[in-house]
Amino acid sequence: MTGSAGAQFPSFGQLSVLHVTDGAGFNPAARAKGFPSLQAYAATRTREMRSAVATAGLEAAFHALGIRELETSFHLGHRVRN
């Protein structure tokens, strides 16, 4: 089989996308990119992810853990156990 894993997604049926981080980083990074707040930056990153899936012509159920980017390693152990 040739191609990347992403090329195989349509054959999987219903996809589930687990969005682990909020993608926002910290305030200085958000402000440097022109966002007024981390929440605005996180919302934009979520829209980008959903748009990429839609652009690929895929349907997916989205699940968000909402962990702040750059803090993921501090939370995954707890999230996996629960």
Order of alpha helices (4+ residues) and beta strands (2+ residues): alpha-beta-alpha-alpha-beta-alpha
